[in-house]
Amino acid sequence: MGELFYLNALWVMVATILVILMQGGFILLEAGSTRMKNAGHIAGKTIFTFGIASLVFWAVGYGFIYGQGNLFIGFSDFFYGDFTSVVDGLPGSIDFMFQLAFAGIALTIAFGGFAERAKLSVYILFAIFFSAFVYPVVAHWIWGDGWLAGLEKQDFAGSTVVHLTGAMAALAATILLKPRIGKYNKDGTANDMHGHNQVYTALGVLLLWIGWFGFNAGSTLGVDEGFFGFVALNTNLAAAAGAIAALFTAWMLSGKADLPTMLNGALAGLVAITASCAFVEPWAAVLIGLIAGVIVYYSMKFFDKVKIDDPIFALSVHGVAGVWGTLSTGFFATPELAAMNGGLPGLLYGGGLTQLGVQTLGVVSAGLYAFLTSVILLLVIRAVVGSLRVTEEEELLGLDLSQHGSYGYPEMVQLAANTLSDVHVQSKKGAHSQ
């Protein structure tokens, strides 16, 4: 094995670390976008559910994706542990770790739809089922030897496989769990339930932006001819365009340069370019990001209007932008890059409607499978545990205390208790003086 083999292995291992570090970005993003009383719960469940995803992926997930099987699912390579294998020109264990990191991200996206109201036991059971029966099936269809791979569906790093799959599971959970207490009024109007820390949210987005270079550029699986740099360039341009487009869209339509919308625009640009980063030219990456930044704003408003309570906007950022990103190669894939990475050129390059049709078929089939399977799994879980949702008292108290027995911000709780005590003392003094 030559020097290039080891350089490729080193690069993909670094990319794997970057993708796993994205979990830290999601912790800050989700915790910052929700209320203080749930912050510790959100941070902690992200860690232990990634642990669950890791064990399930090792046991069966990897085998269901890449094992020898049929057009629907694989049936070998369970309990992976072959240190002598070479997969995709890499040591098998490094390829396994890279694929595992992606499975963990899909699960974390799905849990966006559970935020601030699901039982801890539901998180645990769904993490097992999603990591075994939802994500691996979609990944096999597109990245393994599945039927969509046979049609050469273009999804370089996972706008469909990771982001849409996670978002459709989040949609299933959001519908079954129903809105958070106080989100909607009797007349149908929505109340803003602001996140408690925009600095956390912004830092989370920055960590995700950096991690995305591992996500997209790492999916080249090597350093050959420096193509990973081109993929990184497209990734960065789309994120930048998405942030700018979302900010100006909100500013023009609401009169305020809304910061959370801008942050979601950056993420929407990243999600959209994930499928197409190796298929399009930089100018197209900018356009893809711009469109993602605009549609994420309207999507967020739409879900609020139809009373689908999506606390961290996973449906808009990962779902709607994931659909657009997947379809975008059907318009903008160049002949040279399509020949290099699979599939046909896009409509604007004389490729006709064939690739766009394949992309559309992939979005519809993968999205429906992820949604319907997640609904079934959640209904099974509900039958087992009695209810998907915490009680009203537990939700009002906060999941930090009701599910874990402690607060993410204990000093704030003590401060509030001291304040209440002082008010009580002053009240008694006032009553005595009268």
C-alpha positions as CSV (number, residue, x, y, z in Angstrom):
1,M,0.0,0.0,0.0
2,G,1.4,3.3,-1.1
3,E,1.7,6.7,0.6
4,L,-1.6,7.9,-1.0
5,F,-3.5,5.1,0.8
6,Y,-2.3,6.4,4.2
7,L,-2.9,10.0,3.3
8,N,-6.5,9.2,2.3
9,A,-6.9,7.2,5.5
10,L,-5.6,10.2,7.6
11,W,-7.8,12.7,5.8
12,V,-11.0,10.6,6.3
13,M,-10.2,10.0,9.9
14,V,-9.9,13.8,10.4
15,A,-13.1,14.3,8.6
16,T,-14.8,11.7,10.8
17,I,-13.7,13.7,13.9
18,L,-15.1,16.9,12.3
19,V,-18.5,15.2,11.7
20,I,-18.7,13.8,15.2
21,L,-17.8,17.3,16.5
22,M,-21.0,18.4,14.8
23,Q,-22.8,16.8,17.7
24,G,-21.4,19.6,19.9
25,G,-22.8,22.1,17.4
26,F,-26.2,20.5,17.6
27,I,-26.1,20.6,21.4
28,L,-25.5,24.4,21.4
29,L,-28.0,25.0,18.6
30,E,-30.8,23.0,20.1
31,A,-30.1,24.1,23.7
32,G,-29.8,27.7,22.7
33,S,-33.0,27.6,20.6
34,T,-35.1,26.2,23.4
35,R,-35.9,27.2,27.0
36,M,-33.4,27.2,29.9
37,K,-35.4,24.6,31.9
38,N,-34.6,22.0,29.3
39,A,-31.0,22.8,28.5
40,G,-29.3,20.1,30.5
41,H,-31.7,17.5,29.2
42,I,-31.0,18.5,25.6
43,A,-27.3,18.4,26.0
44,G,-27.2,15.1,27.8
45,K,-29.6,13.2,25.6
46,T,-27.5,14.2,22.5
47,I,-24.5,12.4,24.0
48,F,-26.2,9.2,25.2
49,T,-28.3,8.8,22.0
50,F,-25.1,9.1,20.0
51,G,-23.8,6.3,22.2
52,I,-26.9,4.2,21.4
53,A,-26.5,5.0,17.7
54,S,-22.9,3.9,17.8
55,L,-23.7,0.5,19.3
56,V,-26.7,-0.2,17.0
57,F,-24.7,0.9,13.9
58,W,-21.9,-1.5,14.9
59,A,-24.2,-4.4,15.6
60,V,-26.6,-4.2,12.6
61,G,-26.7,-0.7,10.9
62,Y,-23.6,-0.9,8.9
63,G,-24.5,-4.4,7.7
64,F,-28.0,-3.3,6.7
65,I,-26.4,-0.5,4.6
66,Y,-23.3,-2.1,3.0
67,G,-23.7,-5.9,3.6
68,Q,-24.5,-8.2,0.8
69,G,-28.3,-8.5,0.3
70,N,-30.9,-7.2,-2.1
71,L,-32.2,-4.0,-3.6
72,F,-33.9,-3.2,-0.3
73,I,-31.4,-4.1,2.5
74,G,-28.1,-5.7,3.2
75,F,-27.7,-8.9,5.3
76,S,-24.0,-9.3,6.2
77,D,-21.1,-7.6,8.0
78,F,-23.0,-7.4,11.3
79,F,-21.0,-6.7,14.5
80,Y,-18.3,-5.1,12.4
81,G,-14.7,-5.7,13.4
82,D,-12.5,-6.7,10.5
83,F,-9.2,-4.7,10.9
84,T,-7.7,-6.2,7.8
85,S,-10.4,-5.1,5.3
86,V,-10.1,-2.4,2.7
87,V,-13.3,-0.5,1.8
88,D,-13.5,2.3,-0.7
89,G,-9.8,2.5,-0.8
90,L,-9.6,3.0,3.0
91,P,-8.9,0.8,6.0
92,G,-12.3,-0.8,6.7
93,S,-12.4,0.5,10.3
94,I,-11.9,4.1,9.1
95,D,-14.6,3.8,6.5
96,F,-16.9,2.3,9.2
97,M,-16.2,5.2,11.6
98,F,-17.0,7.8,8.9
99,Q,-20.3,6.1,8.0
100,L,-21.2,5.8,11.7
101,A,-20.7,9.6,12.2
102,F,-23.3,10.2,9.5
103,A,-25.8,7.9,11.1
104,G,-25.4,9.7,14.4
105,I,-26.1,13.1,12.7
106,A,-29.3,11.8,11.1
107,L,-30.6,10.6,14.5
108,T,-29.8,14.0,16.1
109,I,-31.7,15.8,13.4
110,A,-34.7,13.5,14.0
111,F,-34.7,14.4,17.7
112,G,-35.3,18.0,16.8
113,G,-39.0,17.1,16.5
114,F,-39.0,15.6,20.1
115,A,-37.7,18.7,21.8
116,E,-39.1,19.9,25.1
117,R,-41.9,17.4,25.5
118,A,-40.8,13.7,24.8
119,K,-40.1,11.2,27.6
120,L,-36.5,10.0,28.1
121,S,-37.6,6.4,27.5
122,V,-39.0,7.4,24.1
123,Y,-35.6,8.9,23.1
124,I,-33.9,5.7,24.1
125,L,-36.3,3.3,22.2
126,F,-36.5,5.5,19.1
127,A,-32.7,5.9,18.9
128,I,-32.5,2.1,18.7
129,F,-35.2,1.6,16.2
130,F,-34.2,4.6,13.9
131,S,-30.6,3.5,13.9
132,A,-31.6,0.0,12.9
133,F,-34.6,0.2,10.7
134,V,-35.0,3.8,9.3
135,Y,-31.6,5.3,8.4
136,P,-29.8,2.1,7.2
137,V,-32.6,1.3,4.8
138,V,-32.5,4.7,3.1
139,A,-28.7,4.7,3.1
140,H,-28.7,1.2,1.5
141,W,-31.0,2.3,-1.2
142,I,-28.8,5.3,-2.2
143,W,-25.2,4.6,-1.0
144,G,-25.2,0.8,-0.8
145,D,-26.3,-1.7,-3.5
146,G,-30.0,-0.5,-3.4
147,W,-32.4,0.3,-6.1
148,L,-31.8,4.0,-6.1
149,A,-28.1,3.5,-6.4
150,G,-28.8,1.4,-9.5
151,L,-30.6,4.4,-11.0
152,E,-27.5,6.6,-10.1
153,K,-29.3,8.9,-7.8
154,Q,-27.0,11.8,-7.0
155,D,-26.6,12.5,-3.2
156,F,-22.9,13.1,-2.6
157,A,-22.9,13.6,1.1
158,G,-26.5,13.1,2.2
159,S,-29.1,15.8,1.6
160,T,-31.6,12.9,1.3
161,V,-29.9,10.1,3.1
162,V,-29.0,12.1,6.3
163,H,-31.0,15.3,6.3
164,L,-34.3,14.4,4.7
165,T,-34.4,11.1,6.5
166,G,-33.9,12.8,9.9
167,A,-36.4,15.5,9.1
168,M,-39.1,13.1,8.1
169,A,-38.7,11.2,11.4
170,A,-38.8,14.6,13.2
171,L,-42.1,15.4,11.3
172,A,-43.6,12.1,12.5
173,A,-42.6,12.8,16.1
174,T,-43.8,16.4,16.0
175,I,-47.3,15.4,14.7
176,L,-47.7,12.6,17.2
177,L,-46.4,14.5,20.2
178,K,-48.4,17.6,19.3
179,P,-47.4,21.2,20.1
180,R,-45.8,22.3,23.3
181,I,-48.0,23.8,26.0
182,G,-48.6,27.5,25.3
183,K,-47.4,27.4,21.7
184,Y,-50.8,28.1,20.0
185,N,-53.8,30.1,21.2
186,K,-57.4,29.0,20.8
187,D,-57.8,31.3,17.9
188,G,-55.0,29.6,16.1
189,T,-52.4,32.3,16.5
190,A,-48.9,31.2,17.5
191,N,-46.9,32.4,20.4
192,D,-43.1,32.9,20.1
193,M,-41.3,30.6,22.4
194,H,-37.9,32.1,22.1
195,G,-34.7,30.2,22.8
196,H,-32.8,31.2,25.9
197,N,-29.4,31.9,24.4
198,Q,-28.7,33.3,20.9
199,V,-25.0,33.2,21.5
200,Y,-25.2,29.4,22.0
201,T,-27.2,29.1,18.8
202,A,-24.7,31.1,16.8
203,L,-21.8,29.2,18.2
204,G,-23.6,26.0,17.4
205,V,-24.1,27.1,13.8
206,L,-20.4,28.0,13.5
207,L,-19.4,24.5,14.8
208,L,-21.7,22.9,12.4
209,W,-20.4,25.0,9.5
210,I,-16.8,23.9,10.3
211,G,-17.9,20.3,10.8
212,W,-19.6,20.4,7.4
213,F,-16.2,20.5,5.7
214,G,-15.7,17.0,7.2
215,F,-19.2,16.1,6.1
216,N,-19.0,17.1,2.5
217,A,-15.3,17.4,1.7
218,G,-14.6,14.2,3.7
219,S,-17.1,12.4,1.4
220,T,-14.5,12.5,-1.3
221,L,-12.9,9.7,0.7
222,G,-9.4,10.9,-0.2
223,V,-7.0,13.6,-1.1
224,D,-6.5,12.6,-4.7
225,E,-5.9,15.6,-7.0
226,G,-7.2,17.9,-4.2
227,F,-10.9,17.5,-5.2
228,F,-11.9,17.8,-1.6
229,G,-10.9,21.4,-1.7
230,F,-13.4,22.1,-4.6
231,V,-16.1,20.4,-2.5
232,A,-15.2,22.6,0.5
233,L,-15.3,25.7,-1.7
234,N,-18.9,24.9,-2.9
235,T,-19.9,24.1,0.7
236,N,-18.7,27.4,2.1
237,L,-20.2,29.5,-0.7
238,A,-23.6,27.9,-0.3
239,A,-23.6,28.4,3.5
240,A,-22.6,32.1,3.1
241,A,-25.3,32.7,0.5
242,G,-27.9,31.0,2.6
243,A,-27.2,33.2,5.6
244,I,-27.3,36.4,3.6
245,A,-30.5,35.4,1.7
246,A,-32.3,34.4,4.9
247,L,-31.3,37.6,6.7
248,F,-32.4,39.9,3.9
249,T,-35.6,38.0,3.3
250,A,-36.6,38.3,6.9
251,W,-35.6,42.0,7.0
252,M,-37.6,42.9,3.9
253,L,-40.7,41.0,4.9
254,S,-40.8,41.6,8.7
255,G,-38.9,44.8,9.0
256,K,-36.4,43.2,11.4
257,A,-33.1,41.5,10.6
258,D,-34.0,38.4,12.5
259,L,-30.8,36.6,13.8
260,P,-32.3,33.1,14.2
261,T,-33.6,33.2,10.7
262,M,-30.2,34.2,9.4
263,L,-28.6,31.3,11.3
264,N,-31.1,28.9,9.9
265,G,-30.4,30.2,6.5
266,A,-26.7,29.3,6.8
267,L,-27.7,25.8,7.9
268,A,-30.2,25.6,5.0
269,G,-27.5,26.5,2.6
270,L,-25.2,23.8,4.0
271,V,-28.0,21.2,3.9
272,A,-28.9,22.1,0.3
273,I,-25.3,21.9,-1.0
274,T,-24.7,18.5,0.7
275,A,-26.1,16.5,-2.2
276,S,-24.7,18.7,-5.0
277,C,-21.3,19.9,-3.7
278,A,-19.4,17.5,-6.0
279,F,-21.7,18.0,-9.0
280,V,-22.0,21.7,-9.5
281,E,-19.8,24.8,-10.3
282,P,-19.2,27.5,-7.6
283,W,-21.7,29.9,-9.2
284,A,-24.4,27.2,-8.9
285,A,-23.4,26.6,-5.3
286,V,-24.1,30.3,-4.5
287,L,-27.5,30.1,-6.3
288,I,-28.4,26.9,-4.4
289,G,-27.5,28.5,-1.1
290,L,-29.5,31.7,-2.0
291,I,-32.6,29.8,-2.8
292,A,-32.2,27.6,0.3
293,G,-32.0,30.8,2.4
294,V,-35.2,32.2,1.0
295,I,-37.3,29.0,1.1
296,V,-36.3,28.3,4.7
297,Y,-37.9,31.5,5.8
298,Y,-41.2,30.7,4.1
299,S,-41.1,27.1,5.3
300,M,-40.7,28.2,8.9
301,K,-43.7,30.4,8.6
302,F,-45.7,27.7,6.8
303,F,-45.2,25.1,9.5
304,D,-46.1,27.6,12.2
305,K,-49.3,28.5,10.3
306,V,-50.4,24.8,10.1
307,K,-49.7,24.4,13.8
308,I,-46.7,22.0,13.5
309,D,-44.6,22.9,16.4
310,D,-40.9,22.5,15.3
311,P,-38.8,24.0,18.1
312,I,-35.5,24.0,16.2
313,F,-36.9,24.3,12.7
314,A,-35.6,20.8,11.7
315,L,-38.4,20.4,9.2
316,S,-37.4,23.6,7.3
317,V,-33.7,23.5,7.6
318,H,-33.1,19.7,7.0
319,G,-36.3,18.7,5.3
320,V,-37.3,21.4,2.9
321,A,-33.7,22.5,2.2
322,G,-32.8,18.8,1.9
323,V,-35.4,18.3,-0.8
324,W,-34.2,21.4,-2.7
325,G,-30.6,20.4,-2.5
326,T,-31.3,16.9,-3.8
327,L,-33.3,18.3,-6.7
328,S,-30.6,20.9,-7.5
329,T,-28.3,18.4,-9.2
330,G,-31.1,17.7,-11.6
331,F,-30.7,21.3,-12.8
332,F,-27.0,22.2,-12.2
333,A,-24.9,19.0,-12.4
334,T,-22.2,19.6,-15.0
335,P,-21.3,16.8,-17.6
336,E,-17.7,16.6,-16.3
337,L,-18.6,16.3,-12.6
338,A,-21.5,13.9,-13.3
339,A,-19.1,11.7,-15.3
340,M,-16.7,11.8,-12.3
341,N,-19.3,11.2,-9.5
342,G,-22.2,9.3,-11.2
343,G,-25.5,10.1,-12.8
344,L,-26.3,12.4,-15.7
345,P,-25.8,16.1,-16.3
346,G,-28.6,18.5,-15.1
347,L,-31.3,20.1,-17.2
348,L,-29.3,23.4,-17.7
349,Y,-26.4,21.4,-19.2
350,G,-28.4,19.5,-21.8
351,G,-29.1,16.5,-19.7
352,G,-32.8,16.6,-20.1
353,L,-35.3,15.6,-17.4
354,T,-33.9,12.2,-16.6
355,Q,-31.6,13.0,-13.7
356,L,-34.2,15.4,-12.2
357,G,-36.7,12.6,-12.4
358,V,-34.4,10.2,-10.6
359,Q,-33.8,12.9,-7.9
360,T,-37.5,13.5,-7.5
361,L,-38.2,9.7,-7.2
362,G,-35.5,9.5,-4.6
363,V,-36.9,12.3,-2.5
364,V,-40.4,11.0,-2.6
365,S,-39.6,7.3,-1.9
366,A,-37.0,8.0,0.8
367,G,-39.1,10.7,2.5
368,L,-42.2,8.5,2.6
369,Y,-40.3,5.5,3.9
370,A,-38.7,7.5,6.7
371,F,-41.9,9.2,7.7
372,L,-44.2,6.2,7.6
373,T,-41.7,3.9,9.3
374,S,-41.1,6.5,12.0
375,V,-44.9,6.8,12.6
376,I,-45.2,3.0,13.0
377,L,-42.2,2.8,15.3
378,L,-43.5,5.7,17.5
379,L,-46.9,4.1,17.7
380,V,-45.3,0.9,18.8
381,I,-43.2,2.8,21.4
382,R,-46.4,4.5,22.6
383,A,-48.1,1.2,23.1
384,V,-45.1,0.0,25.2
385,V,-44.5,3.0,27.4
386,G,-48.1,4.4,27.6
387,S,-47.4,7.9,26.3
388,L,-44.8,9.5,24.1
389,R,-45.1,12.8,26.0
390,V,-44.2,13.8,29.6
391,T,-47.1,14.9,31.8
392,E,-48.3,18.6,31.7
393,E,-46.7,19.1,35.2
394,E,-43.4,17.7,34.0
395,E,-43.4,19.8,30.9
396,L,-44.1,23.0,32.8
397,L,-41.5,22.1,35.4
398,G,-38.9,21.4,32.7
399,L,-37.3,18.2,31.5
400,D,-34.0,18.9,33.4
401,L,-35.7,18.4,36.7
402,S,-38.6,16.1,35.8
403,Q,-36.5,13.6,33.8
404,H,-33.0,13.9,35.4
405,G,-33.5,15.4,38.9
406,S,-31.3,18.4,38.3
407,Y,-31.1,21.6,36.4
408,G,-28.7,22.6,33.6
409,Y,-28.4,26.0,35.3
410,P,-28.6,25.2,39.0
411,E,-27.3,28.6,40.0
412,M,-30.2,30.3,38.2
413,V,-32.7,28.1,40.1
414,Q,-31.0,29.0,43.4
415,L,-31.1,32.7,42.4
416,A,-34.8,32.4,41.7
417,A,-35.4,30.6,45.0
418,N,-33.5,33.3,46.9
419,T,-35.5,36.0,45.2
420,L,-38.8,34.4,46.1
421,S,-37.6,34.0,49.6
422,D,-36.6,37.7,49.8
423,V,-40.0,38.7,48.4
424,H,-41.7,36.5,51.0
425,V,-39.7,38.0,53.8
426,Q,-40.4,41.6,52.7
427,S,-44.1,40.7,52.3
428,K,-44.2,39.5,55.9
429,K,-42.4,42.6,57.1
430,G,-44.8,44.8,55.3
431,A,-47.8,43.0,56.7
432,H,-46.4,43.3,60.2
433,S,-45.7,47.0,60.0
434,Q,-49.3,47.6,58.9
